[in-house]
Amino acid sequence: MPVSDQIPVFKRLPVLCLAAFCAFMLAIVPAPAAAVTVSGLYSVDVPVSGSGRNALAQGYADGLSRVFVRISGTREVLALEGVQDLLADAESLLLSYQLLRSNTGSSRLRMSFGAVGVNRALASLDAPVWGANRPLTLAWVAVEDRGVRKLVTGDGEGLDNGGDTGVWSSAFARAARERGLPVALPPKEFGGNRELLSDIWGQFTGRVLKSSEGVEHDVLALVRVSRSGGQWRAGWVFEGAKLNSSEESVSADTREALAEVLVDRWAELYANRYAVAAGEVGDLPQVDIVLRGVTSVSDYGKASQALEGLTPIVKVGASRVKGEQLTLRVAFSGELDQLREYVALDSRFVPVEGEVREMKAAEPRPETVSQEDAGATSSEQSVFTYQPSPVDEEDAEQAFESLYQVLYYRWQPAPVIGSDGAQ
């Protein structure tokens, strides 16, 4: 919804709104829910044939095509009319890049594209745009091969380092990383639970729900994988996020291909649920800034006015107030990274960092690397961050439907100077 239409700026708030604010400050805060933000969605690493202009232009196009798929949630975006023109001009959307060379002579191009620019480009194609706040799927995967069933478990970072299940966990991690989909596996302690394994195979959710209580997630997926002849098949059911709970399935020739088509399908389902239509992207990007420690109307006013004074910010509005947490909807110009840099200049906004987890996948990296270009570097990140918990399910749902990463800060008023209490 446009900020200008529905969210008034603080200095124009009437007295009744201030009274409502005070009433909200006394509200009881419900139990927190999980929230996940995916970092590195707009960063990518592709092989290139060299450092010439044509080779780099092809690398930019290859990288942007992968980013388009991540952000739209579907590979079909690459078949839309006009996409080839955007890919031919991919360099215009770059924020930074780095050309890397291995000791074998091969080259890779690491680059980062601007989130706002990419989102607008997709909107120009009338393609959906899926934001950085994405549901975390806890995948309970039971694999049956040669009459033996095993549970695919993780080490807390997406990998199981041993045996066949390690191959599966690495395949899922690689596919999830490519599509920007946060997927977690259950801890190894569940690997020997035969009753739980049987329930996953039968797609009975009761025991699985109980076992999942101590593992962070937004959605559960019960997946059973089997092989018949030369084909692997995966069937799954979801629990949560108002997704269809009936079984769906995909098939492929190899483990890696099965993981890829499975994650592709999940990404499409989530994007259908949460992506924003092209017409809602708008000319001015908007981001939610969550401030904690806002204990008075004075804090509310000072925080709003401080943000209004920052160069990239066009409008500031209050969308939600609960307890000591204030969520401000901010419309800004430029890129999100620039906005964060400006906010960082004001020491009253103290960043609240989430816990970062990496979606690892075992794959070779160049043994030695030299930087061909002296410009800013940009490594391809494949991480998801457990953000500070939203106040309730409504906040979590709004975060998932936001295009940009929710920014969390703690409001820390300027220290008192002198004995008269002036600030």
C-alpha positions in Angstrom: 0.0 0.0 0.0 1.4 3.5 -0.8 2.9 5.3 2.2 1.5 8.6 1.0 -2.1 7.3 1.0 -2.4 5.4 4.3 0.6 6.1 6.6 0.8 9.7 7.9 4.1 11.2 8.9 4.6 11.6 12.6 4.7 15.4 12.8 1.2 15.5 11.3 -0.3 12.9 13.7 -3.4 14.2 15.5 -3.9 14.0 19.2 -6.2 10.9 18.9 -3.4 9.0 17.2 -1.0 9.8 20.0 -3.5 8.6 22.5 -3.9 5.4 20.6 -0.1 5.0 20.5 0.0 5.3 24.3 -2.7 2.6 24.6 -0.8 0.3 22.3 2.3 0.7 24.4 0.5 -1.0 27.3 -0.6 -4.0 25.2 0.6 -7.4 26.2 3.0 -8.8 23.7 2.2 -12.4 22.4 4.8 -15.1 22.2 7.4 -14.6 19.5 7.5 -16.5 16.2 10.4 -17.3 13.9 11.4 -15.2 10.9 14.1 -15.8 8.3 15.8 -13.4 5.9 17.8 -14.7 3.0 21.0 -12.8 2.3 22.9 -12.9 -1.0 19.8 -13.2 -3.2 21.2 -10.6 -5.5 24.8 -11.9 -5.5 25.9 -14.6 -7.9 29.1 -16.4 -9.1 29.4 -17.7 -12.7 32.1 -19.1 -14.8 33.4 -16.9 -17.7 35.6 -17.6 -20.6 38.0 -14.7 -20.0 38.3 -11.0 -19.1 37.4 -9.5 -22.5 34.4 -7.3 -22.9 32.2 -9.9 -24.6 33.1 -12.6 -22.0 32.2 -10.2 -19.2 29.0 -9.2 -20.8 28.0 -12.8 -21.1 28.9 -13.3 -17.5 26.7 -10.4 -16.4 23.8 -11.8 -18.4 24.3 -15.3 -17.0 24.4 -13.9 -13.5 21.3 -11.7 -13.9 19.3 -14.6 -15.3 20.0 -16.6 -12.2 19.0 -13.7 -10.0 15.8 -13.2 -12.0 14.8 -16.8 -11.2 15.6 -16.4 -7.5 13.6 -13.2 -7.2 10.6 -14.1 -9.4 10.4 -17.6 -7.9 10.1 -19.3 -11.3 12.3 -20.3 -14.2 9.5 -19.3 -16.5 10.6 -15.6 -16.1 13.4 -16.3 -18.6 10.8 -16.9 -21.4 9.0 -13.6 -20.9 9.0 -11.1 -23.7 11.6 -8.4 -23.1 13.8 -10.4 -20.8 16.6 -10.8 -23.3 16.9 -7.0 -23.7 17.3 -6.7 -19.9 19.9 -9.4 -19.9 21.8 -7.7 -22.7 22.0 -4.6 -20.5 22.8 -6.5 -17.2 25.8 -4.3 -16.5 23.5 -1.4 -15.8 22.1 -3.2 -12.8 25.5 -4.1 -11.3 26.5 -2.8 -7.9 29.9 -4.5 -7.8 31.9 -7.3 -9.4 35.1 -9.2 -9.1 36.9 -11.4 -11.6 38.6 -14.4 -10.0 41.2 -16.7 -11.5 42.1 -20.2 -10.3 45.6 -21.7 -10.5 44.3 -23.9 -13.4 43.6 -20.8 -15.5 39.8 -20.9 -15.3 37.9 -17.7 -14.4 34.8 -16.9 -12.4 32.9 -13.7 -12.2 31.4 -12.7 -8.8 28.9 -9.9 -8.9 26.2 -8.2 -6.9 23.1 -6.6 -8.5 21.0 -3.8 -6.9 17.8 -5.1 -5.3 15.8 -2.1 -6.2 17.0 -2.2 -9.8 16.3 -5.9 -10.2 12.9 -5.6 -8.7 11.9 -2.8 -11.1 13.3 -4.7 -14.0 11.1 -7.7 -13.2 8.1 -5.5 -12.7 8.7 -4.1 -16.2 8.3 -7.6 -17.5 5.1 -8.0 -15.5 6.8 -10.7 -13.5 6.2 -11.4 -9.8 8.7 -10.2 -7.3 9.5 -12.3 -4.2 11.1 -10.6 -1.2 14.1 -11.5 1.0 12.0 -12.6 4.0 11.2 -16.2 3.2 9.7 -19.1 5.2 12.2 -21.6 6.6 11.3 -25.1 5.7 12.3 -27.9 8.0 12.5 -30.9 5.7 12.0 -34.4 7.2 13.4 -36.5 4.4 13.1 -40.3 4.5 15.1 -42.1 1.7 14.4 -45.8 0.8 17.1 -47.4 -1.3 17.6 -51.2 -1.8 15.0 -51.9 0.9 16.7 -49.7 3.6 15.2 -46.5 4.9 17.3 -43.7 6.3 16.5 -40.2 7.6 18.5 -37.3 6.1 19.8 -35.2 8.9 22.0 -32.1 9.2 24.8 -30.8 11.3 23.1 -27.5 12.1 24.4 -26.0 8.9 22.6 -28.1 6.3 25.1 -30.9 5.9 25.4 -34.5 7.1 29.0 -35.4 6.6 28.8 -39.1 6.1 27.4 -41.8 3.9 24.5 -41.7 1.5 22.5 -39.3 3.6 25.5 -36.9 3.3 25.1 -36.9 -0.5 21.4 -36.1 -0.1 21.9 -33.3 2.4 24.6 -31.7 0.2 22.3 -32.0 -2.9 19.4 -30.3 -1.0 21.7 -27.6 0.3 23.1 -26.8 -3.2 19.6 -26.7 -4.8 18.2 -24.5 -1.9 21.2 -22.1 -2.1 20.7 -21.7 -5.9 17.0 -20.8 -5.5 17.5 -18.7 -2.3 15.2 -21.0 -0.4 16.0 -21.5 3.3 15.8 -25.2 4.0 16.9 -26.9 7.3 17.3 -30.6 8.1 16.6 -32.2 11.5 19.5 -32.7 13.9 21.4 -36.0 13.8 19.9 -37.1 17.1 16.7 -38.1 15.2 18.6 -40.3 12.7 18.0 -43.5 14.7 14.4 -43.0 15.6 12.6 -45.8 13.6 9.1 -44.8 14.7 9.6 -41.2 13.5 11.1 -42.6 10.2 7.9 -44.7 9.8 5.7 -41.7 10.4 7.6 -39.6 7.8 7.2 -42.4 5.3 3.5 -42.7 6.0 3.2 -38.9 6.1 1.6 -38.9 9.6 2.3 -35.4 11.1 1.6 -35.9 14.8 4.9 -37.3 16.0 6.9 -35.2 13.5 5.2 -32.0 14.8 6.2 -32.9 18.3 9.8 -33.6 17.4 9.9 -30.3 15.5 9.0 -28.2 18.5 12.6 -27.5 19.4 13.8 -26.8 15.9 13.3 -23.4 14.3 11.0 -23.5 11.2 8.0 -21.9 9.6 6.9 -24.8 7.5 7.3 -28.6 7.8 7.8 -30.8 4.8 7.5 -34.6 5.1 9.3 -36.1 2.2 9.6 -39.7 1.1 12.2 -40.5 -1.5 12.4 -43.9 -3.3 14.1 -45.4 -6.4 12.5 -47.6 -9.0 14.7 -48.7 -11.9 16.7 -45.7 -13.0 14.4 -43.1 -11.5 14.3 -41.3 -8.2 10.9 -40.1 -6.9 10.1 -37.7 -4.1 6.6 -37.2 -2.7 5.9 -34.6 0.0 3.3 -33.0 2.1 3.5 -29.5 3.8 2.4 -28.5 7.2 2.0 -24.7 7.7 2.0 -21.4 5.7 -1.5 -22.2 4.4 0.0 -24.3 1.7 -1.8 -27.3 0.0 -1.5 -30.2 2.4 -2.1 -32.9 -0.2 0.8 -34.9 -1.6 2.8 -33.7 -4.6 5.7 -35.5 -6.3 8.5 -35.0 -8.7 10.9 -37.5 -10.4 14.5 -37.3 -11.8 17.4 -39.6 -12.9 19.9 -38.6 -10.2 19.9 -37.5 -6.6 21.2 -34.1 -7.5 18.6 -33.6 -10.2 15.8 -34.8 -7.9 16.9 -32.3 -5.2 16.9 -29.5 -7.9 13.4 -30.2 -9.3 12.0 -30.6 -5.7 13.4 -27.3 -4.5 12.4 -25.6 -7.8 8.8 -26.8 -7.1 8.9 -25.6 -3.5 10.2 -22.2 -4.6 7.3 -21.8 -7.1 4.8 -22.8 -4.5 6.1 -20.2 -2.0 6.4 -17.5 -4.6 2.8 -18.1 -5.6 1.9 -17.6 -2.0 4.1 -14.6 -1.1 5.4 -12.8 -4.2 4.2 -9.3 -5.0 2.5 -8.6 -8.3 4.4 -6.4 -10.7 1.9 -3.5 -10.3 2.5 -3.4 -6.6 6.3 -2.8 -6.8 5.9 0.9 -7.3 8.3 3.7 -8.2 9.5 4.2 -4.6 10.8 1.1 -2.7 9.5 0.7 0.8 11.1 -1.1 3.7 10.0 -1.8 7.3 12.2 -0.6 10.0 11.5 -2.2 13.4 12.6 -0.2 16.4 12.8 -1.8 19.9 13.1 0.2 23.1 10.6 2.9 22.1 9.0 3.6 25.5 7.3 7.0 25.0 5.7 9.3 22.5 8.8 11.4 22.7 10.9 8.4 21.5 8.4 7.8 18.8 8.7 11.4 17.5 12.5 11.6 17.7 13.0 8.4 15.9 10.6 9.3 13.1 12.1 12.8 12.7 15.6 11.3 12.7 14.7 9.1 9.8 12.9 11.8 8.0 16.2 13.8 8.0 18.2 11.2 6.2 18.9 12.0 2.5 17.6 8.7 0.9 14.3 8.7 2.9 11.3 10.2 1.2 8.6 9.4 3.7 8.2 7.8 7.1 5.0 6.4 8.5 4.0 4.3 11.5 2.4 1.1 10.5 2.4 -0.9 13.8 3.0 -0.3 17.5 3.1 -3.1 20.0 4.6 -3.0 23.4 8.0 -1.3 23.1 8.3 -2.2 19.5 7.6 0.3 16.7 7.5 -0.6 13.1 8.0 2.3 10.6 7.2 1.9 6.9 9.9 3.9 5.1 9.8 4.9 1.4 13.3 5.6 0.1 15.3 6.4 -3.1 18.3 4.6 -4.3 19.4 1.1 -3.1 18.8 -0.5 0.2 22.5 -0.7 1.1 22.7 3.1 0.7 19.8 3.5 3.1 21.5 1.3 5.7 24.7 3.3 5.4 22.9 6.5 6.2 21.0 5.0 9.2 24.4 3.7 10.5 25.6 7.3 10.8 23.1 8.0 13.6 24.3 6.2 16.8 20.8 6.2 18.3 19.9 3.4 15.8 21.7 0.3 17.2 21.5 -2.7 14.8 19.9 -5.8 16.2 21.7 -8.7 14.5 20.1 -12.0 13.8 21.8 -15.4 13.9 23.4 -16.2 10.5 23.4 -19.7 9.2 25.0 -20.8 6.0 23.3 -23.1 3.5 26.4 -25.1 2.7 27.0 -27.4 -0.2 30.3 -29.2 -0.8 31.7 -28.0 -4.1 35.2 -27.1 -5.2 36.4 -23.6 -5.0 39.5 -22.1 -6.8 42.7 -23.0 -4.9 44.3 -19.7 -5.6 42.6 -16.5 -6.6 43.8 -13.2 -8.0 41.7 -10.1 -8.3 41.6 -9.0 -11.9 39.6 -5.8 -11.2 40.5 -3.4 -8.4 36.8 -2.4 -7.9 34.6 -3.4 -4.9 34.4 -7.1 -4.3 31.2 -9.1 -3.9 31.3 -12.7 -2.9 28.3 -14.9 -3.6 26.7 -15.4 -0.2 24.4 -18.3 0.5 23.1 -17.6 4.0 19.9 -17.2 5.8 19.5 -15.2 9.0 17.2 -15.9 11.9 16.0 -12.3 12.4 14.9 -11.0 15.8 11.5 -12.6 16.4 8.4 -10.7 15.2 5.9 -9.8 17.9 3.2 -12.2 16.5 2.1 -14.2 13.4 0.7 -11.0 11.8 4.1 -9.4 11.9 5.7 -12.5 10.5 3.2 -12.7 7.7 3.7 -9.1 6.8 7.5 -9.7 6.8 7.1 -12.6 4.4 5.1 -10.4 2.0 7.6 -7.5 2.1 9.9 -7.0 -0.8 13.0 -6.0 1.2 14.7 -7.3 4.2 13.2 -6.0 7.5 15.7 -3.8 9.3 15.9 -4.3 13.0 17.3 -1.6 15.4 17.2 -0.8 19.1 16.4 2.8 19.8 19.0 4.3 22.1 18.4 7.9 22.9 21.4 10.2 22.9 23.2 10.3 26.3 22.4 13.1 28.7 24.9 16.0 28.4 25.5 18.3 31.4 23.6 18.3 34.7 20.4 20.0 33.4 19.2 16.8 31.7 19.4 18.3 28.2 19.9 15.8 25.4 
